[in-house]
Structures are given as C-alpha cells and as structure tokens.
Amino acid sequence: MVLSAAGAAVAGSAAGAHEIFDYNRENFFYDGELRLKNEFQIIEWRSIQAELWREDIRNIIGLTEQKMGIYLIVSTLQLSMCIGLFAEGRMEPGTPPWLVQLYMLTLGGAFMYLLMSAWLAMHASIVASCSSVRILTQLVRLPIPSWHQLHEMRTFGQSVEHMNKRRLFRVPFVDAERAPANPWSMDVLESPNDHAELKVESVNLRRHIRLAKSAADHYRCYDAFARVAMSFGMNQLLSAISYYVVGYVDVQDGTPVAAFCVVTLLSSISLALVHLDFSLNKGQQLCACVLLLGGPGFTCFATNLWTTKGLAAAGNILRSLLPMVFAFHGAWLVCALAMCNLQLQQNGDVLPSTFRAVLYLDVFSWVTGAKNLVQQNLMTNARLSPKNQLQGDDEYRRLRTSTGDSEAGDTWPNTPDLHESTLNADHPAFHPESDAAHTDDDDNDDHEMVTGHGKFHPGELPATIFRMGTRVLVVLWFVGFVLSVGRFDDLTLPLVNSKELCPECAELKEENDESSHTSAGAAVFPMLLGGERIQVSWPRHAGFAPRSLSCNPTGSQLVISDDFTLYVGELESRGTHPAAPTNTSVAFMRMPPCSVLDGQELQDIGVGCNSAEQHLCHVFVLYAQGQRISECPLPVTNERSSVDTSQEEIGTMALSTSWLAQGGNSEPDQVDAVAISSKLRSHIIVGTTLGEIVQLQGATSDSQLLVPYHAMRQQMLSPIKPGSIHILPSGAVIMLHHADHSVQAFDPQLGHLIGEWGLPRNGVKWLTLCGGGSDLFVLGLRDGTVPELYRFRVPAELKPEAASAEPPSKLP
C-alpha cells in the first residue's frame, strides 16, 4: 500500500510537473508570438509617422519651389516688357533729352531688379530642390528593419531549453506579485522616447522640422530678396511706362491732359503696391507718397511747359524742376532701401524685416517670432565687432553632419531657440556639402563639396548684391541730378535731326553754297514787299514737320501738311493795319480725317474751290509716289455758313505715268508737286523730279484718269520739290526757286516768264509757298528746325487786273 501510494504520488507529481512545464512552455511561445506582432506593429506605426515626416519635408520645401516658379514667371514676363520697350519703345526725334534720360534710367533699373529677381529665384529653387532630395534620401528615411533586427525578432523553439528552470516550472498564481513582468528576458524594456517616431514632442523640436529649417538657411534669403527685387523692379517699370507715356502722348501727340491722367493712374498703382508689400508707419507712408508721386508729377508739369512755352520762356522753371525730378527718384531708392529694414537674424540671415513677404518664408514663424533680444544683440555685436572681423569671424563655418536611416539618427540641426554654443559636434546641422556619407574612419575632408559660400554666409550674399545694385542706381540718379544742374543746356536741347526734319535743308545749303560762287554775274531782281511774320500756333506734337502749304482764293484759310496729316487754320488780323508786325495770327488744327488717306504718306497739297460757290473748297492731296490725287472737303470755318462738308463725297484720281521720262542712269522721273487753280478745280498742274511742269486733264474715256494736256516747261533744270508751285487767282503759276531765294512767275499757256522777285536772306530756308487774295504766303525753317510763316504782297504784275498783260520775255 505504501509503495502504491508512493508510486501514485510520484506519478501525480510527474503529471503535475508535466502540466506545469507545458503551461510555461506554451506561455513562452505565446509571448514570443505577441512580441513579434508588437515589433511589426511598432515598425508599421514608425513607418506611417516617418512617411508623414517625409510629406512634411516635401510640403515645407515644395512651398519655396512653388513660390519661386511664380516669381520666375512674373519676372520673365516683366523682363520681356522691358526688352520690348528697349527695342520698340524708343522716343521720337524732338523729345527733350532729360525725358529720355528719365525713361532710360527707370527702364534700366527695372531690367536690373527683374533680372536679379529671376536669378535669385532660380538659385533658391535649385537649392531647395537639392536640399529636399538630400534630406529625403539620406536623413529622413523610413525605419525599415535590417536583417539583424528581423533575426532578433524570431523566437526559436530551442530557446526554451536555455531558460531558467524555475521559470519553466513556475506554478501559476503562486507568488504572482513577485513574478517579473518579463519572465523570459526576451524583450528589452524600452522607454517611450527610444523611438523618435513614437515620441510626443512639440513641432519645433522634431528633428525633420529642424532639418527643413536648417536647410532653409541656404535659400531663405534668396527667396526673400527675389520677392523684394521683383517689387522694386515693378516700381521702376511703372515709372518707365509713365515717362514713355509722357513722351508719346504729351510731346508727340500734344495731349497733356491724357498724359497726366495715365501718369497719375500708374503712380497710384505703384504707391498701392508699396503699401501692399511694406509694413510702414504713417511717416514712412507719407514719405513714400511724396517721393513716388513727385517725380512723375513734376515731369508732366515740366514737359507741358517745354512743349507749350518753349525753352526760352520756361527755361528758368525747368532749371528748378529737373533737378527735383532726379532727386526724387534717387531719394526714393535710398528711402525704400532704408524702409526694408535689413536686419541680421539669429541664424546669420539678413532679411528685410518690414517686407510683408518675409512672413511667408517659414510656416513656423521662427524668423518673425519672439526672440531673445538680449541674446540677439550680443550675437549681432559679437559678429560685427572689428575684433572678430579682423580675426575672420565672419567666415561661414562649415558644420559637419552624420547620416542615419531613420528619424532616430544622430543629426540634430540648428534651431532658433538654442545658442550657437550648444551646436557642437554631437549635434551638427544640415549642410549641403555633407551629401557624401561619412564613416567613423573618415577623419579628413575628402568628401567636401564646393558650395560658393566659403567667405559669406548664404544669408548675407543676396542682401549684399541687392544693396550694391541699389546703390549703383542711386549713384546714376545723382549723376543725372548733377547734369541737370551743371549741364542744363545739354539736357534741354531737343533730340531733332535737322536732316530728318527737313531733308531739303541740307540740299538747299549745298545749292546755296554752289550758287554763291556761280551767281556773281547774275541779274539783280526786285524784292517782294511786305515780309510780315505771322504769329502761328503750330501743332504741338514733336513729330510735326511741315512739308507743304496751300490756301483758298481769298487767302483767309491756310492748309499745311506733314508726312501723314492735314491741318487747317483761319487767318486772323487784329487792328486796322494789316502790315503791322505781329498783327496777324493763325492757329492750325487737325482736319477731319479723310478715310482715303489713312496710312498714306502725303507728298503735296493744293486747294481748289467750286467755281460757283467759292466758299466750298477741297484739298487735293498728292500721294502714292505721285500716282494718286484725292480730294478731301475743306471744313468751313465761317460761323455764318450752314454748309456741312463732312458728308461730301471724297474723289480719287489716278495719274498716267507713261509720259514720264526715265532719266537715263539716274532714278526715273516721278510727279513730286501739285498745284490746283484756286478758282477752277479742273485746272491741275504737276511738277516732276526732273524739272518738268505739265498741265493735266481728265482722259476722254475715263475722267478719273489724269493725262498730260499741256507742257508749261520741258527744260530739265532743277527738280520741282513738293510745295514749290502754286496757281494764283489771276491764273499765273508761281514757283519757289530754292537756290536763288526767289519766286518766279510764268504764263500758264505760253510758259513765258512774267517776272522774278527775291526773298529775304535772313537765315530762313524757304520750303513752300502759296497765294490768295493780295498776299503771298511763304513757309520756311530757321536753322533747319524752327518753322516760320511770312506774308508778302502780291506783285502788281500778278494781280488779276494785270493778267492779260503781254509777257515781257520767254523762258530761255
């Protein structure tokens, strides 16, 4: 019995021990399975968090890339506008040089700033892209477990044999309070901070945010100054467009009110952009308003004085206004540079603190947030002290980095809330030259890359370039100020090429020089009587250059033409003595448009009237290289007349050219002048470039085709220039002889020379003439640039009562 009982006890104990062993063994493998699942879950969570961090890097740095793309597009469009203005927006001859200088300086300044903006934006975009690739490929990686880590996660069945025997035969629920939480010693108890991805910490302490901020140190200032340069460039471009409008609308078209309205609008836009871009106090806003509006405003006023009163009358006022305009522009650049408030930040960046775009440089407000002012002042003073500068303390120090496969790596970037002294070798910052992975055996700098910032911090170089460019532009404005004071005459003489304004003047000068040697034995002819200079209000645009002159039969209406436009004026006499000086005036106004002449270059004009109603007249215009003559109704300026000439039909006649001589080896002959009988519109004579004067009439088969009818003069003498011939009311044909400064008269039927009369040689180059009533009107240019109109008395031989007199001689 005893043996049976002992055997049963032993068997029961063995069975109990077996059950306890199986229980603990199953627990061992169950805990191993839970451990493996836990490891996989931790890896999954870490991967999700690391992917979020990588997405943060893409968003933070991609923001700069997107902004730089927008900056590049806007800057490129504005640069194309500058190039277009350089190529096509040239001022016409007659524009004052000071206006051209203002236009070119502002346009050149706009080109400089916009090119700087595009270049800085391109650099920032490239550095940001490279930094993003650097961080994503080497520093912020997904926590993929290595083979060794996967091997450590496994639980081998044989491992149970190496466990503590007491733990394998631990009786459940016995001494449970003292049982260890990790009885198998399989897992190393980890702290919550052992995995950076699972650690709870503020945003600015996370490593990937620090890396992004540290990388931004290499392109943040390029981003900021690309935007600042674009704002300055837009300001200069608006000023350049304003001056172009002044030169085009005021000087050339003679409409100062329209020019002032456009300049006011553009200046207001420029001022609004300054208020949008800068954070200014009231004093700075007032200063910006005065400086931005003062330059274009005074320029409009000075240009209006120059075009209306001329240099002689407005010279003293211009001497005071022009230096102020240059001073306003230079002072604005100095003031704008000061208003940017360039400040050295704690991380070494120099940023325009009052520029609103700086608020969007970083999304965590590290630059614009609260700072330790005492610490910043100490760092700034230490950095800028002469002692440190002599010791080379301003040299950009390279900071080494280390690489890691996960966020738990040992790289710790520079942060704004830490002093530089804490950034030692154990916590280096991101730097682009650390692209090559360093190993523990690398003690040399064989992997260093050239970044271009060996002597300058990357946050200082854009500010230095921008400041230097602005100072150069300020110096140029100062030079303009000095020239406007010391070389005033050079800046106010109109840019007019006398050869361009009067192509005939150079030829006339040569002819006069030749005639002065050959006409010593020529006959002396009488001078025309009268010689009153008429006070004329000429068209105000600078492109105006008179080409031809004509008048109605009574001489009360005068018509002049330039290259493309017709102008009409009513002769007004003040007082009872018509011959008194300054007693007669005329103001030329643009005639109503004649549709058939749109886009045509005008050669010569003549006025012909209706034989029944002498007050209904037309202007006959020669154009199309002497092959067309069109008539346009001459507006009736007499208030008592109720006739509406605006609806009259416009006729066009073609000229037959088969009769024109070929001229041998020279250019072929062509019609260059026309004269219309002021009383008989069908009486048309033309002059050619080879000296022929021919009367034309309508062809039998086609009345709109003019063919030769009678040759008045066939001798090939000097060419008949536009405006040189005219038919008087008496029927006599007069011709201006440029070389002899004289007027010749011919019988229209026989070609006999009726007489020749001299014109004054008072420095005026006579261009064109006409006659009406008892007066001859002769137009000339003084010094090749200033038009002057004179009135002479018609000689007695050419008056209507002497028209039937026998001609004294025949043209040789």
Protein Blocks (a to p, Z undefined) as FASTA:
>chain_A
ZZmmmmmmmmmmmmmmmmmmmmmmmmmmmmmmmmmmmmmmmmmmmmmmmmmmmmmmmmmm
mmmmmmmmmmmmmmmmmmmmmmmmmmmmcccehiafklmmmmmmmmmmmmmmmmmmmmmm
mmmmmmmmmmmmmmmmmmmccfdddfklmmmmpccfklmmmpcfklmmccehiaklmpcf
blnomaccddfklpmklpccdfklpfklmmmmmmmmmmmmmmmmmmmmmmmmmmmmmmmm
mmmmmmmmmmmnopaklmmmmmmmmmmmmmmmmmmmpccdfklmmmmmmmmmmmmmmmmm
mmmmmmmnommlmmmmmmmmmmmmmmmmmmmmmmmmmmnopacdfkopacdfkbmklmmm
pcnlmmmmccdfklmmmmmmmmmpmklmmnopmpccdddddddfbfkbcbdcddfkbcfk
lmcfklccddfklmpccdfklmbfklbccehimmbcfklmmmmmmmmmmmmmmmmmmmmm
mmmmmmmmlmmpccddfklmmmmlmmmmmmmmmmmmmmmmpccddddehjiacdddddfb
fkbccfbdcddfkopaccdddfkbccddddddedjblkbghkbccddddddddfklgoia
cfbdcddddfklmmlccddddeehopaccddddddfbfkbccdfklpccddddddfklpc
eklmaccdddfbdcddfklmklccdddfkopacdddddfklmkbccdfbdfblcdcbddd
ehkaccdfkopacdddfklopaddddfklopafbdcddddehpacfbdcdehjbccdddd
ehhlaccdddddddfklgmklmmpccfbdcZZ
